[in-house]
Amino acid sequence: MRKVGIIGCGAIGTVISRAIERRIVECDELVLYDYNIEKAEKLKKSLHFSVTVVKNLGEMIKLEPAVIVEAASQQAVRDYMDRILAENIELIVMSVGALLDLNIKSNKIHIPSGAIGGVDAISSASLAGVDQVILTTSKNPRALDMDNREEKLVYEGTAEEAVRLFPRGMNVAATLALTAQPEKVKVKIISDPKVDRNVHEIKIKWKHGDMLLKFSNDPHPENPKTSALAAWSAIKLLNETLDRYARTSST
Ligand SMILES: NC(=O)c1ccc[n+]([C@@H]2O[C@H](COP(=O)([O-])OP(=O)(O)OC[C@H]3O[C@@H](n4cnc5c(N)ncnc54)[C@H](O)[C@@H]3O)[C@@H](O)[C@H]2O)c1
């Protein structure tokens, strides 16, 4: 049974649910949880297939989803991850920043490439040795809760600190830190009123070459901190995780 639980019915939870409705994800049953139950009920009402809304994580776990997607917050990862893993449920984590502190390793935890790509290449290079990763993120001030009228460098430093200071908007820094080693990743954040998209430019120097990656992502209309690509990367990973689950549970 391809049963999916989603924790968090905001921008990403909604895009994933709509992908299930459009059969982009093959899913037999969807269970929704949001600590703001009205958001879960509102999302359920907008969907044209049968959906169960639950009041807490315990109720979701009782329904035995094959995969749970966390699309809520770093705190949700801290609060729920252990219980989900204890039940042997596959867990897709969107709020990747939380994993930097938790130091948990489990083959049940799946991390999407999020708002960037090329993570496979960086991961390959890190086996040989990555010298340096420089992430420069430029966003419109409203995506950073700022109101500057001129371009402004708002942060320069480590990935860990960037994730702490911008817990909702710097998951890319966390993904890079988990892929290469955290101490190799340097982060610059620019608040620029001329920028309409969330732009991530990544320069990598590694043992056998250089890489230059650039992503200019449309922000989600209801949450400018979140890039559309992040939700679609979760959808791709959800399909892969459900396929793997179906293969292993039928053998
Ligand atoms: N990995 C990436 O590249 C990437 C990219 C964008 C966003 N994100 C992260 O994904 C998460 C979701 O993003 P979004 O844009 O959908 O956010 P959102 O604010 O639009 O929606 C989050 C929803 O989760 C609910 N929620 C928050 N904490 C909760 C908790 N502890 N228990 C239950 N429900 C809870 C909120 O009520 C809200 O409805 C955020 O943490 C965000 O930082 C990751």
The ligand as an ORCA input file, in Angstrom:
! r2SCAN-3c Opt
* xyz 0 1
  N      15.267     21.497      1.650
  C      15.047     22.641      1.013
  O      15.765     23.016      0.061
  C      13.897     23.514      1.442
  C      13.434     24.517      0.603
  C      12.356     25.287      1.032
  C      11.811     25.099      2.288
  N      12.309     24.133      3.104
  C      11.783     23.935      4.462
  O      10.614     23.117      4.394
  C       9.752     23.450      5.482
  C       8.335     23.736      4.921
  O       8.414     24.826      4.027
  P       7.090     25.567      3.540
  O       7.519     26.600      2.580
  O       6.071     24.571      3.141
  O       6.632     26.288      4.924
  P       5.193     26.901      5.264
  O       5.456     27.879      6.371
  O       4.512     27.380      4.041
  O       4.387     25.656      5.857
  C       4.782     24.983      7.023
  C       3.537     24.360      7.652
  O       3.963     23.481      8.698
  C       3.178     23.721      9.866
  N       4.042     23.404     11.017
  C       5.116     24.091     11.448
  N       5.680     23.480     12.498
  C       4.926     22.385     12.741
  C       4.999     21.346     13.698
  N       5.968     21.317     14.639
  N       4.075     20.367     13.672
  C       3.090     20.377     12.729
  N       2.969     21.337     11.786
  C       3.876     22.318     11.799
  C       2.753     25.183      9.794
  O       1.540     25.408     10.511
  C       2.602     25.393      8.291
  O       1.276     25.147      7.851
  C      10.368     24.676      6.197
  O      11.095     24.258      7.334
  C      11.332     25.217      5.145
  O      12.432     25.900      5.725
  C      13.321     23.330      2.689
*
